[in-house]
Amino acid sequence: MEPNDLGPISKEKWKLRLGPERYGVLREKGTESPFTGKADLLYNERFGHYLCAGCGQTLFLSRSKFNSGSGWPSFSGTADDAAIVEEEDTSIGMVRTEIHCSRCNGHLGHVFDDGSTGLRYCVNSLSLYFVEK
Ligand SMILES: [Zn+2]
């Protein structure tokens, strides 16, 4: 299913709900510029949960967040593997693994296998919001 396949929620409703910036990332697979992170999510070190900005599903936990230097919030693992769906993405002439929310299908970012350092979930901050726990 493509993110633009909105099911029962119309494109217009998503736009209203998310606002133009979040809509562009979550529903149109956009990528925010590095180091432009929404609010302070990129450097956020507080304890809590990172939820999908589209539907509120918990996607990542603060304990797996790390500073990758990439300019996007990065996580070494998911809060629950069932919350995230992986899909091959060949859109920029290379093979990457796109990740999206299993509940609303919103685009999140990509996951990379960095070999010895493990997995890196590279996530647009516009796809997330943070709840302190
Ligand atoms: Zn979602």
Backbone and ligand atoms as CSV (ligand in chain L), in Angstrom:
chain,resi,resn,atom,element,x,y,z
A,1,MET,N,N,0.853,-1.205,0.000
A,1,MET,CA,C,0.000,0.000,0.000
A,1,MET,C,C,0.881,1.244,0.000
A,2,GLU,N,N,0.575,2.160,-0.847
A,2,GLU,CA,C,1.314,3.414,-0.896
A,2,GLU,C,C,0.759,4.392,0.143
A,3,PRO,N,N,1.615,5.282,0.672
A,3,PRO,CA,C,1.111,6.265,1.641
A,3,PRO,C,C,-0.021,7.122,1.079
A,4,ASN,N,N,-0.042,7.289,-0.244
A,4,ASN,CA,C,-1.111,8.112,-0.804
A,4,ASN,C,C,-2.437,7.378,-0.873
A,5,ASP,N,N,-2.386,6.081,-0.613
A,5,ASP,CA,C,-3.637,5.337,-0.535
A,5,ASP,C,C,-4.186,5.547,0.876
A,6,LEU,N,N,-5.054,6.512,1.012
A,6,LEU,CA,C,-5.422,6.970,2.350
A,6,LEU,C,C,-6.587,6.210,2.958
A,7,GLY,N,N,-7.114,5.253,2.256
A,7,GLY,CA,C,-8.215,4.501,2.826
A,7,GLY,C,C,-9.363,5.432,3.171
A,8,PRO,N,N,-9.888,5.289,4.366
A,8,PRO,CA,C,-11.072,6.065,4.727
A,8,PRO,C,C,-10.786,7.542,5.014
A,9,ILE,N,N,-9.528,7.909,5.166
A,9,ILE,CA,C,-9.198,9.306,5.457
A,9,ILE,C,C,-8.781,9.994,4.162
A,10,SER,N,N,-9.462,11.051,3.800
A,10,SER,CA,C,-9.179,11.720,2.533
A,10,SER,C,C,-7.884,12.517,2.636
A,11,LYS,N,N,-7.340,12.784,1.472
A,11,LYS,CA,C,-6.127,13.588,1.378
A,11,LYS,C,C,-6.315,14.939,2.078
A,12,GLU,N,N,-7.471,15.541,1.864
A,12,GLU,CA,C,-7.734,16.854,2.459
A,12,GLU,C,C,-7.764,16.787,3.985
A,13,LYS,N,N,-8.356,15.716,4.491
A,13,LYS,CA,C,-8.403,15.571,5.953
A,13,LYS,C,C,-7.007,15.377,6.530
A,14,TRP,N,N,-6.184,14.586,5.842
A,14,TRP,CA,C,-4.805,14.414,6.305
A,14,TRP,C,C,-4.076,15.750,6.307
A,15,LYS,N,N,-4.267,16.530,5.260
A,15,LYS,CA,C,-3.576,17.822,5.166
A,15,LYS,C,C,-3.964,18.724,6.328
A,16,LEU,N,N,-5.248,18.741,6.629
A,16,LEU,CA,C,-5.721,19.566,7.741
A,16,LEU,C,C,-5.176,19.064,9.067
A,17,ARG,N,N,-5.180,17.752,9.218
A,17,ARG,CA,C,-4.753,17.167,10.482
A,17,ARG,C,C,-3.256,17.363,10.715
A,18,LEU,N,N,-2.466,17.191,9.675
A,18,LEU,CA,C,-1.012,17.176,9.845
A,18,LEU,C,C,-0.355,18.530,9.608
A,19,GLY,N,N,-0.972,19.371,8.821
A,19,GLY,CA,C,-0.292,20.589,8.385
A,19,GLY,C,C,0.638,20.245,7.233
A,20,PRO,N,N,1.039,21.262,6.450
A,20,PRO,CA,C,1.763,21.008,5.203
A,20,PRO,C,C,3.116,20.311,5.374
A,21,GLU,N,N,3.857,20.659,6.417
A,21,GLU,CA,C,5.191,20.055,6.565
A,21,GLU,C,C,5.103,18.570,6.892
A,22,ARG,N,N,4.299,18.243,7.899
A,22,ARG,CA,C,4.166,16.835,8.283
A,22,ARG,C,C,3.491,16.043,7.165
A,23,TYR,N,N,2.536,16.660,6.490
A,23,TYR,CA,C,1.863,15.982,5.388
A,23,TYR,C,C,2.877,15.572,4.309
A,24,GLY,N,N,3.771,16.492,3.987
A,24,GLY,CA,C,4.748,16.221,2.924
A,24,GLY,C,C,5.643,15.038,3.238
A,25,VAL,N,N,5.969,14.846,4.493
A,25,VAL,CA,C,6.823,13.725,4.876
A,25,VAL,C,C,5.992,12.457,5.049
A,26,LEU,N,N,4.966,12.537,5.875
A,26,LEU,CA,C,4.218,11.330,6.246
A,26,LEU,C,C,3.412,10.755,5.082
A,27,ARG,N,N,2.800,11.610,4.284
A,27,ARG,CA,C,1.883,11.115,3.258
A,27,ARG,C,C,2.477,11.155,1.857
A,28,GLU,N,N,3.570,11.923,1.673
A,28,GLU,CA,C,4.152,12.005,0.325
A,28,GLU,C,C,5.610,11.583,0.318
A,29,LYS,N,N,6.031,10.905,1.374
A,29,LYS,CA,C,7.380,10.344,1.470
A,29,LYS,C,C,8.472,11.385,1.316
A,30,GLY,N,N,8.222,12.582,1.782
A,30,GLY,CA,C,9.255,13.609,1.731
A,30,GLY,C,C,10.339,13.348,2.761
A,31,THR,N,N,11.433,14.076,2.626
A,31,THR,CA,C,12.511,13.988,3.608
A,31,THR,C,C,12.843,15.395,4.052
A,32,GLU,N,N,12.814,15.627,5.348
A,32,GLU,CA,C,13.190,16.950,5.837
A,32,GLU,C,C,14.698,17.128,5.662
A,33,SER,N,N,15.138,18.370,5.530
A,33,SER,CA,C,16.567,18.625,5.416
A,33,SER,C,C,17.247,18.233,6.725
A,34,PRO,N,N,18.458,17.681,6.635
A,34,PRO,CA,C,19.141,17.283,7.865
A,34,PRO,C,C,19.389,18.486,8.778
A,35,PHE,N,N,19.392,18.232,10.047
A,35,PHE,CA,C,19.645,19.242,11.088
A,35,PHE,C,C,18.574,20.332,11.130
A,36,THR,N,N,17.402,20.043,10.566
A,36,THR,CA,C,16.314,21.022,10.659
A,36,THR,C,C,15.224,20.498,11.572
A,37,GLY,N,N,15.533,19.466,12.356
A,37,GLY,CA,C,14.557,18.740,13.140
A,37,GLY,C,C,13.474,19.566,13.804
A,38,LYS,N,N,12.267,19.055,13.707
A,38,LYS,CA,C,11.110,19.686,14.325
A,38,LYS,C,C,11.353,19.811,15.825
A,39,ALA,N,N,11.017,20.970,16.349
A,39,ALA,CA,C,11.216,21.245,17.763
A,39,ALA,C,C,12.651,20.850,18.124
A,40,ASP,N,N,12.843,20.121,19.182
A,40,ASP,CA,C,14.204,19.768,19.575
A,40,ASP,C,C,14.383,18.251,19.542
A,41,LEU,N,N,13.646,17.589,18.672
A,41,LEU,CA,C,13.697,16.126,18.695
A,41,LEU,C,C,15.060,15.561,18.355
A,42,LEU,N,N,15.781,16.243,17.484
A,42,LEU,CA,C,17.081,15.713,17.068
A,42,LEU,C,C,18.014,15.533,18.267
A,43,TYR,N,N,18.029,16.525,19.137
A,43,TYR,CA,C,18.951,16.477,20.278
A,43,TYR,C,C,18.256,16.121,21.589
A,44,ASN,N,N,17.021,15.716,21.494
A,44,ASN,CA,C,16.254,15.392,22.693
A,44,ASN,C,C,16.867,14.182,23.414
A,45,GLU,N,N,17.159,14.341,24.706
A,45,GLU,CA,C,17.706,13.212,25.466
A,45,GLU,C,C,16.817,12.836,26.638
A,46,ARG,N,N,15.595,13.392,26.659
A,46,ARG,CA,C,14.684,13.069,27.749
A,46,ARG,C,C,14.148,11.649,27.596
A,47,PHE,N,N,13.691,11.067,28.701
A,47,PHE,CA,C,13.117,9.731,28.663
A,47,PHE,C,C,11.672,9.807,28.213
A,48,GLY,N,N,11.314,8.953,27.303
A,48,GLY,CA,C,9.927,8.950,26.868
A,48,GLY,C,C,9.729,8.116,25.626
A,49,HIS,N,N,8.570,8.327,25.032
A,49,HIS,CA,C,8.170,7.568,23.849
A,49,HIS,C,C,8.080,8.498,22.645
A,50,TYR,N,N,8.458,7.955,21.513
A,50,TYR,CA,C,8.310,8.674,20.250
A,50,TYR,C,C,7.129,8.060,19.503
A,51,LEU,N,N,6.121,8.888,19.280
A,51,LEU,CA,C,4.882,8.397,18.671
A,51,LEU,C,C,4.797,8.845,17.218
A,52,CYS,N,N,4.043,8.093,16.436
A,52,CYS,CA,C,3.767,8.469,15.051
A,52,CYS,C,C,2.947,9.757,15.050
A,53,ALA,N,N,3.400,10.753,14.288
A,53,ALA,CA,C,2.679,12.025,14.229
A,53,ALA,C,C,1.380,11.893,13.440
A,54,GLY,N,N,1.241,10.786,12.722
A,54,GLY,CA,C,0.008,10.586,11.965
A,54,GLY,C,C,-1.104,9.962,12.776
A,55,CYS,N,N,-0.757,9.024,13.671
A,55,CYS,CA,C,-1.823,8.269,14.349
A,55,CYS,C,C,-1.579,8.037,15.832
A,56,GLY,N,N,-0.408,8.390,16.342
A,56,GLY,CA,C,-0.166,8.256,17.772
A,56,GLY,C,C,0.362,6.907,18.223
A,57,GLN,N,N,0.617,6.014,17.291
A,57,GLN,CA,C,1.179,4.717,17.683
A,57,GLN,C,C,2.611,4.901,18.204
A,58,THR,N,N,2.969,4.197,19.280
A,58,THR,CA,C,4.341,4.270,19.792
A,58,THR,C,C,5.281,3.543,18.836
A,59,LEU,N,N,6.313,4.245,18.404
A,59,LEU,CA,C,7.239,3.684,17.414
A,59,LEU,C,C,8.627,3.411,17.986
A,60,PHE,N,N,9.124,4.353,18.782
A,60,PHE,CA,C,10.484,4.233,19.312
A,60,PHE,C,C,10.506,4.668,20.773
A,61,LEU,N,N,11.516,4.183,21.483
A,61,LEU,CA,C,11.704,4.549,22.884
A,61,LEU,C,C,13.014,5.326,23.017
A,62,SER,N,N,13.039,6.211,24.004
A,62,SER,CA,C,14.230,7.051,24.175
A,62,SER,C,C,15.485,6.220,24.414
A,63,ARG,N,N,15.347,5.047,25.023
A,63,ARG,CA,C,16.557,4.278,25.344
A,63,ARG,C,C,17.285,3.767,24.099
A,64,SER,N,N,16.611,3.710,22.955
A,64,SER,CA,C,17.327,3.269,21.751
A,64,SER,C,C,17.708,4.434,20.841
A,65,LYS,N,N,17.492,5.662,21.310
A,65,LYS,CA,C,17.871,6.829,20.512
A,65,LYS,C,C,19.361,7.085,20.680
A,66,PHE,N,N,20.013,7.458,19.599
A,66,PHE,CA,C,21.427,7.816,19.702
A,66,PHE,C,C,21.755,8.914,18.698
A,67,ASN,N,N,22.876,9.562,18.925
A,67,ASN,CA,C,23.288,10.633,18.021
A,67,ASN,C,C,24.143,10.039,16.915
A,68,SER,N,N,23.564,9.919,15.720
A,68,SER,CA,C,24.272,9.279,14.612
A,68,SER,C,C,25.117,10.282,13.840
A,69,GLY,N,N,24.896,11.568,14.082
A,69,GLY,CA,C,25.603,12.585,13.317
A,69,GLY,C,C,25.009,12.826,11.938
A,70,SER,N,N,23.930,12.126,11.609
A,70,SER,CA,C,23.343,12.217,10.271
A,70,SER,C,C,22.469,13.459,10.100
A,71,GLY,N,N,22.021,14.022,11.229
A,71,GLY,CA,C,21.116,15.160,11.139
A,71,GLY,C,C,19.658,14.790,11.272
A,72,TRP,N,N,19.377,13.498,11.415
A,72,TRP,CA,C,18.018,13.043,11.661
A,72,TRP,C,C,17.988,12.228,12.962
A,73,PRO,N,N,16.885,12.293,13.690
A,73,PRO,CA,C,16.767,11.433,14.873
A,73,PRO,C,C,17.031,9.969,14.490
A,74,SER,N,N,17.847,9.293,15.277
A,74,SER,CA,C,18.257,7.933,14.940
A,74,SER,C,C,18.039,7.006,16.122
A,75,PHE,N,N,17.624,5.789,15.792
A,75,PHE,CA,C,17.311,4.802,16.818
A,75,PHE,C,C,17.951,3.474,16.429
A,76,SER,N,N,18.365,2.721,17.442
A,76,SER,CA,C,18.989,1.419,17.171
A,76,SER,C,C,17.961,0.303,17.083
A,77,GLY,N,N,16.730,0.585,17.469
A,77,GLY,CA,C,15.685,-0.435,17.404
A,77,GLY,C,C,14.326,0.211,17.563
A,78,THR,N,N,13.284,-0.587,17.388
A,78,THR,CA,C,11.915,-0.075,17.479
A,78,THR,C,C,11.344,-0.353,18.870
A,79,ALA,N,N,10.271,0.332,19.204
A,79,ALA,CA,C,9.561,0.032,20.451
A,79,ALA,C,C,8.866,-1.312,20.338
A,80,ASP,N,N,8.440,-1.636,19.121
A,80,ASP,CA,C,7.703,-2.863,18.859
A,80,ASP,C,C,7.811,-3.101,17.348
A,81,ASP,N,N,8.413,-4.214,16.967
A,81,ASP,CA,C,8.628,-4.441,15.537
A,81,ASP,C,C,7.328,-4.455,14.742
A,82,ALA,N,N,6.215,-4.774,15.411
A,82,ALA,CA,C,4.926,-4.798,14.710
A,82,ALA,C,C,4.433,-3.390,14.371
A,83,ALA,N,N,5.059,-2.377,14.961
A,83,ALA,CA,C,4.621,-0.997,14.712
A,83,ALA,C,C,5.195,-0.430,13.420
A,84,ILE,N,N,6.209,-1.120,12.893
A,84,ILE,CA,C,6.931,-0.565,11.751
A,84,ILE,C,C,7.012,-1.583,10.624
A,85,VAL,N,N,6.691,-1.130,9.437
A,85,VAL,CA,C,6.732,-1.980,8.255
A,85,VAL,C,C,7.901,-1.525,7.383
A,86,GLU,N,N,8.643,-2.500,6.882
A,86,GLU,CA,C,9.786,-2.187,6.023
A,86,GLU,C,C,9.445,-2.504,4.576
A,87,GLU,N,N,9.998,-1.710,3.671
A,87,GLU,CA,C,9.712,-1.892,2.250
A,87,GLU,C,C,10.920,-1.442,1.435
A,88,GLU,N,N,11.238,-2.179,0.381
A,88,GLU,CA,C,12.372,-1.790,-0.450
A,88,GLU,C,C,12.071,-0.493,-1.189
A,89,ASP,N,N,13.044,0.396,-1.209
A,89,ASP,CA,C,12.890,1.701,-1.853
A,89,ASP,C,C,14.069,1.903,-2.799
A,90,THR,N,N,13.773,2.010,-4.095
A,90,THR,CA,C,14.844,2.209,-5.075
A,90,THR,C,C,14.739,3.604,-5.697
A,91,SER,N,N,14.062,4.529,-4.991
A,91,SER,CA,C,13.683,5.808,-5.600
A,91,SER,C,C,14.853,6.705,-5.977
A,92,ILE,N,N,15.967,6.648,-5.326
A,92,ILE,CA,C,17.060,7.569,-5.685
A,92,ILE,C,C,18.227,6.819,-6.324
A,93,GLY,N,N,17.912,5.700,-6.981
A,93,GLY,CA,C,18.937,4.966,-7.709
A,93,GLY,C,C,19.797,4.100,-6.818
A,94,MET,N,N,19.390,3.921,-5.586
A,94,MET,CA,C,20.068,2.980,-4.710
A,94,MET,C,C,19.011,2.225,-3.915
A,95,VAL,N,N,19.403,1.065,-3.424
A,95,VAL,CA,C,18.441,0.257,-2.695
A,95,VAL,C,C,18.500,0.623,-1.220
A,96,ARG,N,N,17.393,1.125,-0.733
A,96,ARG,CA,C,17.291,1.443,0.696
A,96,ARG,C,C,16.045,0.743,1.242
A,97,THR,N,N,15.946,0.705,2.550
A,97,THR,CA,C,14.773,0.109,3.165
A,97,THR,C,C,13.954,1.210,3.814
A,98,GLU,N,N,12.808,1.472,3.207
A,98,GLU,CA,C,11.914,2.496,3.743
A,98,GLU,C,C,11.170,1.932,4.950
A,99,ILE,N,N,10.889,2.784,5.906
A,99,ILE,CA,C,10.062,2.351,7.038
A,99,ILE,C,C,8.808,3.208,7.118
A,100,HIS,N,N,7.691,2.548,7.385
A,100,HIS,CA,C,6.478,3.314,7.629
A,100,HIS,C,C,5.669,2.714,8.759
A,101,CYS,N,N,4.754,3.513,9.262
A,101,CYS,CA,C,3.934,3.134,10.411
A,101,CYS,C,C,2.949,2.047,9.997
A,102,SER,N,N,2.852,1.008,10.816
A,102,SER,CA,C,1.974,-0.114,10.454
A,102,SER,C,C,0.497,0.246,10.604
A,103,ARG,N,N,0.196,1.290,11.358
A,103,ARG,CA,C,-1.214,1.615,11.580
A,103,ARG,C,C,-1.760,2.595,10.543
A,104,CYS,N,N,-1.048,3.695,10.303
A,104,CYS,CA,C,-1.584,4.704,9.368
A,104,CYS,C,C,-0.819,4.735,8.061
A,105,ASN,N,N,0.230,3.913,7.959
A,105,ASN,CA,C,1.038,3.821,6.750
A,105,ASN,C,C,1.867,5.080,6.487
A,106,GLY,N,N,1.986,5.939,7.463
A,106,GLY,CA,C,2.772,7.162,7.282
A,106,GLY,C,C,4.256,6.856,7.093
A,107,HIS,N,N,4.868,7.589,6.175
A,107,HIS,CA,C,6.300,7.420,5.915
A,107,HIS,C,C,7.106,7.978,7.094
A,108,LEU,N,N,8.109,7.206,7.539
A,108,LEU,CA,C,8.918,7.620,8.691
A,108,LEU,C,C,10.337,7.991,8.289
A,109,GLY,N,N,10.933,7.178,7.449
A,109,GLY,CA,C,12.327,7.383,7.064
A,109,GLY,C,C,12.855,6.080,6.489
A,110,HIS,N,N,14.098,5.740,6.858
A,110,HIS,CA,C,14.724,4.524,6.346
A,110,HIS,C,C,15.469,3.826,7.475
A,111,VAL,N,N,15.700,2.532,7.289
A,111,VAL,CA,C,16.553,1.811,8.236
A,111,VAL,C,C,17.777,1.314,7.473
A,112,PHE,N,N,18.937,1.517,8.080
A,112,PHE,CA,C,20.202,1.123,7.469
A,112,PHE,C,C,20.891,0.103,8.367
A,113,ASP,N,N,21.552,-0.842,7.720
A,113,ASP,CA,C,22.368,-1.792,8.471
A,113,ASP,C,C,23.804,-1.305,8.400
A,114,ASP,N,N,24.276,-0.770,9.512
A,114,ASP,CA,C,25.622,-0.199,9.539
A,114,ASP,C,C,26.678,-1.237,9.921
A,115,GLY,N,N,26.341,-2.506,9.771
A,115,GLY,CA,C,27.323,-3.558,10.035
A,115,GLY,C,C,27.648,-3.673,11.503
A,116,SER,N,N,28.907,-3.400,11.852
A,116,SER,CA,C,29.363,-3.655,13.218
A,116,SER,C,C,28.601,-2.841,14.258
A,117,THR,N,N,28.101,-1.665,13.859
A,117,THR,CA,C,27.370,-0.849,14.836
A,117,THR,C,C,25.873,-1.142,14.838
A,118,GLY,N,N,25.436,-2.036,13.960
A,118,GLY,CA,C,24.042,-2.478,14.012
A,118,GLY,C,C,23.098,-1.645,13.176
A,119,LEU,N,N,21.831,-1.734,13.514
A,119,LEU,CA,C,20.798,-1.054,12.736
A,119,LEU,C,C,20.687,0.408,13.139
A,120,ARG,N,N,20.348,1.223,12.143
A,120,ARG,CA,C,20.113,2.648,12.392
A,120,ARG,C,C,18.804,3.038,11.730
A,121,TYR,N,N,17.805,3.275,12.564
A,121,TYR,CA,C,16.525,3.775,12.073
A,121,TYR,C,C,16.639,5.285,11.974
A,122,CYS,N,N,16.648,5.769,10.745
A,122,CYS,CA,C,16.869,7.178,10.470
A,122,CYS,C,C,15.499,7.801,10.173
A,123,VAL,N,N,15.021,8.642,11.085
A,123,VAL,CA,C,13.610,9.019,11.074
A,123,VAL,C,C,13.451,10.532,10.957
A,124,ASN,N,N,12.549,10.955,10.098
A,124,ASN,CA,C,12.228,12.377,10.020
A,124,ASN,C,C,11.576,12.817,11.330
A,125,SER,N,N,12.064,13.909,11.895
A,125,SER,CA,C,11.442,14.370,13.133
A,125,SER,C,C,10.001,14.816,12.894
A,126,LEU,N,N,9.700,15.208,11.644
A,126,LEU,CA,C,8.320,15.593,11.319
A,126,LEU,C,C,7.356,14.416,11.393
A,127,SER,N,N,7.882,13.203,11.358
A,127,SER,CA,C,7.043,12.014,11.449
A,127,SER,C,C,6.744,11.621,12.895
A,128,LEU,N,N,7.378,12.310,13.832
A,128,LEU,CA,C,7.312,11.897,15.232
A,128,LEU,C,C,6.783,12.994,16.127
A,129,TYR,N,N,6.201,12.608,17.231
A,129,TYR,CA,C,6.161,13.526,18.355
A,129,TYR,C,C,6.520,12.774,19.623
A,130,PHE,N,N,6.992,13.547,20.578
A,130,PHE,CA,C,7.612,12.968,21.758
A,130,PHE,C,C,6.708,13.159,22.963
A,131,VAL,N,N,6.585,12.100,23.755
A,131,VAL,CA,C,5.843,12.194,25.008
A,131,VAL,C,C,6.770,11.755,26.134
A,132,GLU,N,N,7.006,12.663,27.059
A,132,GLU,CA,C,7.888,12.350,28.182
A,132,GLU,C,C,7.196,11.331,29.093
A,133,LYS,N,N,7.994,10.367,29.580
A,133,LYS,CA,C,7.413,9.338,30.471
A,133,LYS,C,C,8.180,9.333,31.789
L,1,ZN,ZN,ZN,0.945,6.083,12.268
